[in-house]
Amino acid sequence: METLSSIEALRRRVAQWRRRGERIALVPTMGNLHQGHLSLVGAAQQAAERVVVSIFVNPMQFGQNEDFSTYPRTIEEDTGKLSDFSVDLVFVPELGDIYPHPMAQAARVVVPGLSDILCGASRPGHFTGVATVVSILFHLVQPDTAVFGEKDYQQLLIIRRLAADLHMPVTVLGAPTVREPDGLAMSSRNRYLTPAERAAAPALYDSLRRARDMINDGDRDYGAVEARARQWLEAAGFAVDYVTVRRAADLREPEGADTELVILAAGVLGRARLIDNLALSLKERG
């Protein structure tokens, strides 16, 4: 496994693989890797002969009062895990490699509509930062496939939209959420939880499952379902950002004929902002 920080060295290696006709898959990360990230690597290995994992804590996607300075940086541990997983190349660029100009002057990629709702409404500019850095990585690595986790469902849709709208020749794959035995979705921010908060955190997934059961049992008053799920989360100690039922394809509010849905939730527990989602497919009416 190679670990490179130079864009020029990365491009030389990618060009070498291309000359051999080898397909390339990219897994973008911010490091602090856990089993969820490694499942993305596994999906990438199924899709291509060569796998590149990037590790870059992207300042553009952090808000003014968010945890950029304290976000866990565990590069030695991360590269050890990736080496054990037979990754071909780890790309670890410096800030100036990705953003050669001051942040305020950096070019940006914006995906309107999808980026300013739900998590985008609570974290203004976050998805512009995500879309920008992913676009840069796609340009540098030129992958045939890129893999992202379905836990970050809104992010996944945004990246698929930008790739389609900008005619990028990359297939964006979503990999299933990896969970702890009690249902909590794996996340780098779980380490912020105190023992008491960690014990309460599975209520997020549990509330989504209970909301799904209400809908599957025939309740189509989605506002009432959302309100009940909010109550369950608040009772568990969450400061709830949102709980909402949306169309799976575009995150718009569902209409009567829609059958492919996703329930999404976000809330703060102590220092950790946690998100999760659960898809459901309704039976056709009539």
C-alpha positions in Angstrom: 0.0 0.0 0.0 1.2 3.4 -0.9 0.6 6.6 1.1 0.9 9.8 -1.0 0.3 13.4 -0.3 1.5 14.8 -3.6 -1.0 15.5 -6.3 1.6 14.9 -8.9 2.5 11.5 -7.5 -1.1 10.6 -7.3 -1.7 11.5 -10.9 1.4 9.5 -12.0 0.1 6.4 -10.2 -3.4 6.8 -11.6 -2.1 7.2 -15.1 -0.1 4.0 -14.7 -3.2 2.1 -13.7 -5.1 3.6 -16.6 -2.5 2.5 -19.1 -3.0 -1.1 -17.8 -6.7 -0.8 -18.3 -7.4 -1.1 -14.6 -10.6 0.3 -13.1 -10.3 2.6 -10.1 -12.6 3.1 -7.1 -12.4 6.0 -4.6 -13.5 6.1 -1.0 -13.4 9.7 0.3 -13.1 9.9 4.1 -12.1 12.4 6.8 -10.2 9.6 8.6 -10.8 8.3 12.2 -11.8 5.1 10.4 -14.2 2.5 11.8 -15.9 -0.6 10.5 -18.4 1.5 8.6 -15.6 3.0 6.5 -14.0 -0.4 6.0 -17.3 -1.7 4.6 -17.0 1.1 2.0 -13.6 -0.2 1.1 -14.9 -3.7 0.7 -17.6 -2.4 -1.7 -14.9 -0.5 -3.6 -12.8 -3.6 -4.0 -15.8 -5.4 -5.5 -16.2 -2.6 -8.1 -12.6 -2.1 -9.3 -9.1 -3.5 -9.5 -7.6 -0.5 -7.7 -8.9 1.2 -4.6 -7.9 4.7 -3.5 -8.9 6.0 0.0 -8.5 9.7 0.7 -8.1 11.1 4.2 -8.7 14.8 4.4 -10.5 16.7 7.2 -12.2 19.3 5.0 -12.5 22.7 6.6 -15.1 24.0 4.1 -17.8 21.7 5.4 -17.5 22.7 9.0 -19.5 25.7 10.3 -18.0 28.5 12.5 -19.0 26.8 15.8 -18.5 23.2 14.7 -15.7 20.8 15.6 -13.1 21.2 12.9 -10.3 21.9 15.3 -11.2 18.9 17.6 -12.3 16.5 14.9 -10.3 13.2 15.6 -7.2 12.9 13.5 -5.8 9.4 13.7 -3.7 9.0 10.5 -1.3 6.3 11.8 -4.1 4.1 13.1 -6.1 4.7 9.9 -3.3 3.8 7.5 -2.7 0.6 9.6 -6.3 -0.4 9.2 -6.2 0.3 5.4 -3.0 -1.6 5.0 -4.6 -4.7 6.6 -7.5 -4.3 4.2 -5.2 -4.4 1.1 -6.0 -0.9 -0.1 -3.8 0.2 -3.0 -3.3 3.8 -2.3 -4.0 6.3 0.5 -4.1 9.9 -0.5 -3.4 12.3 2.4 -3.2 15.8 0.9 -2.3 18.9 2.8 -4.8 21.8 3.1 -2.9 23.9 0.5 -3.0 21.0 -2.0 -6.8 20.9 -2.0 -7.3 24.7 -1.6 -4.4 26.6 -3.1 -6.1 29.9 -2.3 -7.4 31.3 1.0 -10.7 29.6 1.9 -12.7 32.8 1.4 -11.5 32.9 -2.2 -11.8 29.2 -3.0 -14.1 28.2 -5.9 -17.2 26.3 -4.8 -19.6 23.7 -6.1 -23.2 24.2 -5.2 -26.1 21.8 -5.6 -29.2 23.9 -5.1 -32.4 22.5 -3.7 -30.9 19.4 -2.1 -28.2 21.3 -0.2 -30.3 23.8 1.7 -32.8 21.5 3.4 -32.7 19.2 6.4 -29.0 19.1 7.5 -28.3 21.8 5.0 -30.7 24.1 6.8 -29.1 23.5 10.1 -25.5 23.6 8.8 -25.4 26.4 6.2 -22.6 25.8 3.7 -21.9 22.3 4.9 -23.0 20.5 1.7 -21.3 23.1 -0.5 -18.1 22.1 1.3 -18.8 18.5 0.7 -19.7 19.0 -3.0 -16.6 21.0 -3.5 -14.1 18.7 -2.0 -15.7 15.6 -3.6 -15.5 17.4 -7.0 -11.9 18.1 -6.4 -11.2 14.5 -5.5 -13.1 13.2 -8.5 -11.0 15.5 -10.7 -7.7 14.3 -9.1 -8.4 10.6 -8.9 -10.7 10.3 -11.9 -12.3 7.2 -10.4 -14.7 4.9 -12.3 -16.6 4.3 -9.1 -16.9 6.2 -5.8 -18.4 4.7 -2.7 -20.3 6.6 0.0 -22.3 5.4 3.0 -26.1 5.4 3.1 -26.1 6.7 6.6 -25.4 10.1 5.1 -28.3 9.8 2.8 -28.7 13.5 1.9 -25.0 13.7 1.1 -25.3 10.6 -1.1 -28.1 12.2 -3.2 -26.2 15.4 -3.5 -23.1 13.7 -4.8 -25.1 11.7 -7.3 -26.7 14.9 -8.5 -23.5 16.8 -8.9 -21.9 13.9 -10.8 -24.9 13.7 -13.1 -25.2 17.5 -13.6 -21.5 18.0 -14.2 -21.3 15.0 -16.5 -18.7 13.3 -14.4 -17.9 9.8 -15.7 -18.1 8.2 -12.3 -20.7 5.8 -10.8 -21.6 6.8 -7.3 -22.4 3.7 -5.2 -24.2 3.8 -1.8 -23.2 1.2 0.8 -25.5 0.1 3.6 -25.2 1.6 7.0 -23.1 -0.4 9.4 -24.5 -0.5 13.0 -23.4 -1.5 16.4 -25.2 -4.5 18.0 -27.7 -2.2 19.6 -28.5 -0.5 16.3 -26.6 2.8 16.6 -25.1 3.7 13.3 -21.3 3.8 13.4 -19.9 7.3 13.2 -16.7 9.0 14.1 -18.7 11.4 16.3 -19.9 8.6 18.5 -16.7 8.9 20.5 -18.0 12.3 21.8 -20.8 10.4 23.7 -20.5 9.9 27.5 -21.4 6.5 28.8 -24.9 7.6 29.7 -25.3 9.3 26.3 -24.0 6.2 24.5 -26.7 4.2 26.3 -29.4 6.6 25.1 -28.1 6.9 21.6 -29.8 3.8 20.1 -33.1 5.6 20.6 -32.4 7.3 17.3 -32.6 4.1 15.2 -35.3 2.7 17.4 -37.5 5.8 16.8 -37.0 5.4 13.0 -38.0 1.7 13.2 -41.1 2.6 15.2 -42.0 5.3 12.8 -41.6 2.9 9.9 -43.8 0.4 11.6 -46.5 3.0 12.0 -46.4 3.7 8.2 -46.3 0.0 7.3 -49.3 -0.5 9.5 -51.2 2.0 7.4 -50.7 5.4 9.0 -50.3 7.9 6.1 -50.5 11.0 8.3 -46.8 11.6 8.0 -46.9 14.7 10.2 -48.4 12.7 13.0 -45.7 10.0 12.5 -43.0 12.6 12.6 -44.4 14.2 15.8 -44.5 10.8 17.6 -40.9 10.1 16.6 -39.8 13.5 17.8 -41.5 12.8 21.2 -39.6 9.5 21.5 -36.3 11.1 20.7 -36.9 14.0 23.2 -37.8 11.5 25.9 -34.4 9.8 25.3 -32.6 13.1 25.8 -32.1 14.3 22.2 -32.3 17.9 21.2 -34.1 17.1 17.9 -33.1 18.9 14.7 -35.6 17.1 12.5 -37.5 13.9 12.0 -39.1 13.8 8.6 -40.6 11.4 6.0 -39.5 12.2 2.5 -39.4 10.8 -1.0 -36.3 8.6 -1.4 -35.4 9.9 -4.9 -35.2 13.6 -4.2 -36.1 14.3 -0.5 -39.3 16.2 -1.4 -42.3 15.8 0.7 -44.2 12.7 -0.3 -47.5 12.8 -2.2 -50.2 10.2 -2.3 -48.8 8.1 -5.1 -45.3 7.9 -3.8 -44.2 4.5 -2.6 -40.4 4.8 -2.2 -39.8 6.8 1.0 -37.1 7.4 3.6 -37.4 8.5 7.2 -34.6 10.8 8.2 -33.7 12.2 11.6 -31.0 14.3 13.2 -30.4 15.4 16.8 -27.8 16.4 19.3 -27.0 14.3 22.3 -24.4 15.9 24.5 -21.6 17.1 22.2 -22.5 14.7 19.4 -24.8 15.5 16.4 -26.1 12.2 15.2 -28.0 11.4 12.0 -29.7 8.3 10.7 -32.3 7.2 8.2 -34.4 4.2 7.3 -35.9 3.5 3.8 -39.2 1.9 3.3 -41.2 0.8 0.2 -45.0 0.9 0.4 -47.2 -1.5 -1.4 -48.9 0.0 -4.5 -52.4 1.1 -3.7 -55.4 -0.3 -5.4 
